[in-house]
Amino acid sequence: PNQRDTTGTQAGPAPNGTWTVTSGKFQGASRGFQIKDPRGDRYLIKLDHPDWPELMSSAEVISTKILHGAGYHVPQNTITYFSPDQLKVGEEAMVQAGNKRRPMRREDLQTLLAPYDLGPDDKIRGVASKFVEGEPLGPIYFQGTRDGDENDRVRHEQRRELRGLGVIGSWINDTDRRHANTLAAYMEDRYVKHYILDMGSTLGANAGGPHRPIHGQAYMIDQRKIPQAILALGAYRFPWWHVDPTPRYTAVGYFRADVFRPGKWVPTYPNPAFEKMTLRDAYWGAKIVMSFSDEDLRAIVETAQISNPDAEAHLVEVLRKRRDKIGRYWFDEVNPLDRFSVKAAAASAGGEEGSSAASELPVLHFDDLAVMGGLETAQARRYTYRIYVDGDALGARRTTERSRVPLAMGGTALSSVLDEQGRSGEHARVVRVDLRTVQDGEESPRTQVYVHVPTDATPRVVGLQRR
């Protein structure tokens, strides 16, 4: 509880002192209560199902940190331990009793906590979700725009950060990602902040219990698959019927890599943004997923404080395998050449590798994300390139074994080549470099990089088009 959160702030409620309970949710899959700690901070304390200790709380904390690392606004969710004796029912605390609300009593808390075993320190484990800043405005819808928000000018189903979230969600099996689990909040600086909430149905958890094999493979009511079953007159077998649903570890639940298909993953309910996801959106999401290293995954999973080391190691391994599956699938769909930049470096005269003569010529550098992510080896990859001006090719198509392209023709810098052609205008000095990756005799779709070549300065990348 005294660890610092990824946001750099003190994580979790004050471990010592009295927690004042302000309301409670004692029924349903997700049970818990709201508190105010001695510092005056407000938290929602969520409890695992007694039959599945550590399951929901671990998923909530791990997925929160993954989404935070991916760049999304999330609440501060932290594993916390508390003693029943440090809870005090607030004077205005209420509880739902049937169709009515009544004042909360101490007995309500005792009934809620009765099924839970006390740990070595006579404390109960839960996840503390700190109330987010700002005035709540309601959920973020995955289509349309928010009325009254003048800055919300792009329809949500057209936003890349929401479309690409489908790929990130497939990684952590975020099957319940719908508008009800989001929040828009109005900040003091007069802007609306968008939060992703409720990660208790991610990884192998489905709120109170484990996911089932169908989660991530089909919608709750899947009109894509129902006709197949009807026409087959009962002979059609859904893929998840053949999967053993028994979790290996109670703290992990049902979370597997072997049955995961990145291109076919869907949440439980159709998401308008996910359904409009393009290949470029998916590539954007896959880049984020692949940016998490093995060390990152181990560090993130450790914050869940899973008591069984084998379960912790298993969860890290499943996340790693699902990550790599996502990278391989989407990087096969889109040529994964990225991070383009131009540097003045020694390049062979004539622009061909292996020549002994060399001069200082500008070079277009790039990273092959499949190689950087360990999905492919540099020795197995080749890159073809050709340079164009106004659609006309400058020279022949060439091949390089390294992730760099000399911006020169026949040993002459492109700047001089364009000067000789009398190209002086800004737009007239933009060249296009067509790049393809070659492996095992197969070519990738092309990536087109646009480079501005000034007369007296280093060229710079000004555009990128993926096919």
C-alpha positions in Angstrom: 0.0 0.0 0.0 2.9 2.4 0.5 4.3 1.9 -3.0 4.2 4.8 -5.4 1.8 4.5 -8.4 2.9 4.9 -12.0 1.4 8.4 -12.0 4.1 9.4 -9.4 1.6 10.0 -6.6 1.2 8.2 -3.3 -0.7 5.0 -4.2 -3.8 3.9 -2.3 -5.6 5.2 0.8 -3.6 6.0 4.0 -2.8 2.5 5.4 -3.2 3.6 9.0 -6.0 5.4 10.6 -9.8 5.2 10.3 -11.5 4.8 7.0 -15.0 6.4 7.0 -17.4 4.4 4.9 -19.7 6.7 2.9 -21.8 4.1 0.9 -21.8 0.5 0.0 -22.6 -2.0 -2.7 -23.3 -5.3 -1.0 -24.9 -7.2 -3.9 -24.0 -8.3 -7.4 -20.8 -9.5 -9.0 -18.7 -6.5 -7.9 -19.1 -5.8 -4.2 -17.4 -3.1 -2.2 -17.9 0.3 -0.5 -16.8 3.9 -0.8 -14.5 5.5 1.8 -12.9 8.7 2.8 -9.4 8.1 4.3 -7.6 10.2 7.0 -6.1 12.4 4.2 -9.6 13.3 3.0 -9.2 11.3 -0.3 -12.1 9.3 -1.6 -11.8 5.8 -2.8 -14.0 2.9 -4.1 -12.9 -0.3 -2.4 -13.6 -3.3 -4.6 -13.5 -6.8 -3.2 -12.7 -10.0 -5.1 -15.3 -12.8 -5.0 -14.6 -15.0 -2.0 -14.3 -18.0 -4.4 -11.8 -16.3 -6.6 -9.3 -14.5 -4.4 -6.9 -12.0 -6.1 -8.6 -12.5 -9.5 -10.5 -9.3 -10.2 -8.2 -7.1 -8.1 -5.1 -8.3 -10.0 -6.8 -7.8 -13.4 -7.9 -4.3 -12.4 -4.5 -3.1 -11.3 -2.5 -4.7 -14.1 -4.8 -3.5 -16.9 -5.1 0.0 -15.4 -1.3 0.3 -15.6 -1.1 -1.0 -19.1 -3.8 1.5 -20.3 -2.0 4.2 -18.4 1.3 3.3 -20.1 -0.6 3.3 -23.5 -1.5 6.9 -22.9 -5.1 6.8 -21.7 -6.5 8.6 -18.7 -7.4 6.0 -16.0 -8.1 6.2 -12.3 -5.4 5.3 -9.7 -6.1 1.6 -8.9 -4.0 0.0 -6.3 -3.9 -3.2 -4.3 -4.7 -2.3 -0.7 -5.1 -4.2 2.6 -7.3 -3.1 5.5 -8.5 -4.3 8.8 -12.3 -4.5 9.5 -11.7 -2.6 12.7 -10.4 0.5 10.9 -13.7 0.9 9.1 -16.3 3.4 10.5 -19.7 3.8 9.1 -20.3 7.5 8.2 -23.3 9.3 9.6 -24.8 9.8 6.1 -23.9 6.4 4.7 -26.8 4.7 2.9 -27.3 1.2 1.6 -29.7 -0.3 -0.9 -32.2 -2.7 0.7 -34.5 -4.1 -1.9 -36.2 -1.2 -3.7 -35.5 1.2 -0.9 -32.4 2.9 0.6 -31.8 3.0 4.3 -29.0 4.2 6.6 -26.1 1.8 6.7 -25.4 -0.1 9.9 -22.2 -1.8 11.2 -23.9 -5.1 10.7 -24.0 -4.5 6.9 -20.2 -4.3 6.8 -19.9 -7.3 9.0 -22.1 -9.3 6.6 -20.2 -8.1 3.6 -16.8 -9.0 5.1 -17.8 -12.3 6.7 -16.8 -14.6 3.8 -13.3 -13.2 3.5 -10.3 -14.8 5.2 -8.0 -12.4 7.1 -4.4 -12.4 6.0 -1.3 -12.8 8.2 -1.8 -9.2 9.4 -5.5 -9.8 10.1 -6.3 -7.7 7.0 -8.5 -8.1 3.9 -7.2 -7.6 0.3 -9.0 -5.3 -2.1 -8.4 -2.8 -4.9 -8.6 0.9 -4.0 -9.9 3.0 -6.9 -9.3 6.7 -6.2 -12.1 9.1 -7.3 -10.9 11.0 -10.4 -10.6 14.7 -10.5 -13.2 16.9 -12.2 -16.9 17.2 -12.3 -18.5 14.0 -13.7 -20.4 14.7 -16.9 -21.4 11.1 -17.8 -19.9 8.4 -20.1 -17.9 8.8 -23.2 -19.9 7.4 -26.1 -18.0 5.5 -28.8 -19.9 7.3 -31.5 -20.9 10.9 -32.1 -19.7 13.9 -30.2 -20.6 15.4 -26.8 -23.2 18.2 -26.8 -21.9 21.3 -25.2 -18.2 20.5 -25.6 -16.9 22.8 -28.3 -13.5 21.0 -28.4 -15.2 17.7 -29.2 -15.2 18.2 -33.0 -14.3 14.7 -34.3 -16.9 12.0 -34.1 -15.7 9.4 -31.6 -16.1 6.4 -34.0 -13.6 8.3 -36.3 -10.9 8.8 -33.6 -7.8 6.7 -33.9 -7.2 6.5 -30.2 -10.7 4.9 -29.8 -10.5 2.7 -32.9 -7.0 1.5 -32.1 -8.1 0.8 -28.5 -9.6 -2.3 -30.0 -6.2 -3.8 -30.6 -5.0 -2.9 -27.1 -8.2 -4.3 -25.7 -7.7 -7.5 -27.5 -4.3 -7.9 -25.8 -5.7 -7.6 -22.3 -9.1 -9.2 -23.3 -11.0 -6.1 -22.3 -14.3 -7.6 -23.3 -16.5 -5.1 -21.4 -15.2 -2.0 -23.1 -18.4 0.0 -23.6 -19.6 3.5 -22.9 -20.9 2.5 -19.5 -17.3 1.9 -18.3 -16.0 5.3 -19.3 -16.3 8.8 -17.8 -16.1 12.4 -19.1 -15.1 14.9 -16.4 -15.1 18.7 -16.5 -11.8 20.0 -15.2 -11.1 23.3 -13.4 -9.0 24.5 -16.4 -12.3 24.4 -18.4 -11.8 21.3 -20.6 -13.3 17.9 -20.6 -11.0 14.9 -19.6 -11.9 11.4 -20.9 -11.3 8.4 -18.6 -11.3 4.7 -19.2 -12.8 3.0 -16.1 -13.6 -0.4 -14.7 -10.9 -2.9 -15.8 -12.3 -5.7 -13.6 -13.4 -7.7 -16.7 -10.0 -7.9 -18.3 -7.2 -10.6 -18.6 -8.8 -13.7 -17.1 -11.4 -12.0 -14.9 -15.1 -11.4 -15.6 -16.0 -9.2 -12.7 -16.8 -11.6 -9.9 -15.6 -14.8 -11.6 -13.3 -15.9 -14.5 -13.9 -15.3 -18.2 -15.4 -18.1 -20.2 -13.9 -19.3 -23.6 -16.6 -17.3 -25.5 -15.4 -14.0 -24.1 -13.3 -12.3 -26.8 -14.5 -14.7 -29.6 -18.1 -13.6 -30.1 -20.6 -10.9 -29.2 -23.2 -11.7 -26.6 -25.7 -11.9 -29.5 -23.6 -12.5 -32.5 -25.5 -12.1 -35.8 -22.4 -13.1 -37.7 -22.4 -16.6 -36.3 -26.1 -17.3 -35.6 -27.0 -17.9 -39.4 -24.2 -20.5 -39.6 -25.6 -22.4 -36.7 -29.2 -22.2 -38.1 -28.2 -23.3 -41.6 -26.1 -26.2 -40.2 -29.2 -27.5 -38.3 -27.1 -28.1 -35.2 -24.0 -29.5 -36.9 -22.0 -26.4 -36.6 -19.6 -26.4 -33.7 -18.6 -23.0 -32.3 -14.8 -22.8 -31.8 -15.0 -22.1 -28.0 -16.9 -25.3 -27.4 -13.7 -27.3 -27.8 -11.7 -25.3 -25.2 -11.3 -26.4 -21.6 -12.6 -23.5 -19.5 -10.8 -24.6 -16.3 -8.4 -21.9 -15.2 -4.9 -23.0 -14.2 -4.7 -20.5 -11.4 -7.5 -18.8 -9.5 -5.6 -15.5 -9.4 -5.4 -15.5 -13.2 -8.7 -17.0 -14.3 -9.3 -17.9 -17.9 -6.6 -16.1 -19.9 -4.9 -17.9 -22.7 -2.6 -17.2 -25.7 -3.0 -20.4 -27.7 -6.6 -19.7 -28.7 -6.1 -16.0 -29.2 -6.8 -14.7 -32.7 -5.9 -11.0 -33.0 -7.8 -10.3 -36.2 -11.0 -11.9 -34.9 -11.2 -10.7 -31.3 -14.4 -8.8 -30.3 -15.7 -7.5 -27.0 -18.9 -8.8 -25.5 -21.0 -5.9 -27.0 -20.4 -4.3 -30.4 -18.3 -1.2 -30.1 -18.9 1.4 -32.9 -15.3 2.6 -32.9 -13.8 -0.9 -32.9 -16.1 -1.9 -35.8 -14.7 1.0 -37.9 -11.1 0.2 -37.2 -8.9 0.5 -40.3 -5.6 -1.3 -40.9 -3.8 2.0 -40.0 -5.7 2.2 -36.8 -4.8 -1.4 -36.0 -1.2 -0.8 -36.8 -1.2 2.2 -34.5 -2.6 0.0 -31.7 -0.1 -2.8 -32.4 2.8 -0.4 -32.2 1.7 0.5 -28.7 1.3 -3.1 -27.6 4.7 -4.0 -28.9 6.3 -1.1 -27.1 5.8 -2.9 -23.8 9.0 -4.9 -23.1 9.2 -8.2 -21.1 10.7 -6.1 -18.3 7.7 -3.8 -18.4 5.3 -6.7 -18.2 7.1 -8.2 -15.2 7.2 -4.9 -13.4 3.5 -4.2 -14.1 2.3 -7.7 -13.0 4.3 -7.4 -9.8 2.1 -4.4 -8.7 -0.8 -6.8 -8.5 0.9 -8.6 -5.5 -0.2 -12.1 -6.6 0.7 -14.4 -3.8 1.5 -17.4 -6.0 4.8 -16.9 -7.9 3.9 -19.5 -10.5 0.6 -17.7 -11.2 2.4 -14.4 -11.6 5.0 -15.9 -14.0 2.2 -17.6 -16.0 0.3 -14.3 -16.4 3.5 -12.5 -17.6 4.0 -15.3 -20.2 0.5 -15.1 -21.5 0.7 -11.4 -21.9 4.0 -11.8 -23.7 2.7 -14.4 -26.1 -0.5 -12.4 -26.8 1.6 -9.3 -27.4 3.8 -11.0 -29.9 0.8 -12.5 -31.7 -0.6 -9.0 -32.1 2.7 -7.8 -33.5 3.0 -10.6 -36.0 -0.5 -10.4 -37.2 -0.8 -6.6 -37.8 2.8 -6.1 -38.9 2.1 -8.6 -41.7 -0.9 -6.5 -42.7 1.0 -3.2 -42.6 4.7 -2.8 -43.5 6.2 -2.1 -40.0 8.8 0.5 -41.0 8.6 3.5 -38.7 10.5 6.4 -37.0 11.8 7.9 -40.1 14.4 10.6 -39.9 17.2 12.1 -42.1 20.7 12.4 -40.9 24.0 13.4 -42.5 26.0 10.2 -42.5 28.7 8.5 -44.6 27.1 6.8 -47.6 28.8 5.1 -50.5 29.3 7.1 -53.6 26.8 5.9 -56.1 24.4 5.1 -53.2 25.2 1.4 -53.4 26.5 -0.6 -50.5 29.9 -2.2 -50.8 31.6 0.6 -52.7 34.9 1.8 -51.2 34.4 5.5 -52.0 32.3 7.4 -49.5 31.2 10.9 -49.0 29.0 12.8 -46.5 25.5 12.4 -47.9 22.1 12.6 -46.2 20.6 9.3 -45.3 17.0 8.3 -44.6 17.0 6.2 -41.5 14.1 4.0 -40.2 13.3 1.3 -37.7 11.9 -2.1 -38.6 9.5 -2.6 -35.7 9.3 -6.4 -36.3 13.0 -6.6 -35.8 13.1 -4.2 -32.9 10.4 -6.2 -31.2 12.2 -9.5 -31.7 9.6 -10.9 -34.0 12.0 -11.2 -37.0 15.8 -11.2 -37.4 17.7 -8.5 -39.2 19.5 -11.1 -41.3 16.2 -12.3 -42.7 15.0 -8.9 -43.9 15.8 -6.9 -47.0 14.4 -3.6 -48.1 13.8 -2.3 -51.6 13.5 1.4 -52.4 13.0 3.7 -55.3 13.0 7.5 -55.3 10.4 9.6 -57.3 9.9 13.3 -58.1 6.5 14.3 -59.4 5.8 10.6 -60.1 8.9 10.2 -62.2 11.5 7.7 -60.9 15.0 8.8 -60.3 17.1 5.8 -61.0 16.3 2.1 -60.7 14.9 0.2 -57.8 17.5 -0.9 -55.4 17.9 -3.2 -52.4 19.6 -2.7 -49.1 20.2 -4.9 -46.1 20.2 -2.1 -43.7 17.4 0.2 -42.5 18.7 3.2 -44.3 18.4 4.8 -47.7 21.0 7.2 -49.1 19.3 10.3 -50.5 21.5 10.5 -53.5 21.7 9.4 -57.2 24.9 8.2 -58.7 26.9 9.5 -55.8 25.4 13.0 -56.1 23.2 14.3 -53.3 19.5 14.8 -54.2 19.8 18.5 -53.4 22.3 18.9 -56.3 20.2 16.6 -58.6 17.1 18.8 -58.0 19.2 21.9 -58.6 20.3 20.6 -61.9 16.6 20.0 -62.9 15.9 23.7 -62.0 13.6 22.8 -59.1 13.5 25.8 -56.8 10.0 25.9 -55.3 9.2 24.4 -51.9 6.8 21.9 -53.3 9.0 21.1 -56.3 11.7 19.9 -53.9 9.7 17.1 -52.2 10.7 13.6 -53.2 8.9 10.3 -52.5 10.7 7.2 -51.3 8.8 4.0 -51.9 9.9 1.3 -49.4 9.0 -2.4 -49.2 10.2 -5.2 -46.9 11.3 -8.5 -48.5 11.4 -11.7 -46.5 11.4 -15.3 -47.8 10.8 -14.0 -51.3 7.6 -12.1 -50.3 7.2 -8.3 -50.5 5.3 -6.3 -48.0 2.8 -3.5 -49.0 4.7 -0.3 -49.8 5.4 2.6 -47.4 5.8 6.0 -49.1 8.0 8.5 -47.3 7.9 12.1 -48.5 11.1 14.1 -47.9 11.7 17.8 -48.4 15.2 18.5 -49.9 16.1 22.2 -49.4 19.0 23.7 -51.2 21.2 24.5 -48.2 20.0 22.5 -45.3 19.5 18.9 -44.2 16.5 17.2 -45.7 13.5 16.4 -43.5 10.6 14.0 -43.5 7.4 15.8 -44.2 4.9 13.0 -45.0 4.1 9.4 -44.7 1.6 7.2 -46.6 1.0 3.5 -45.8 -0.6 1.2 -48.3 
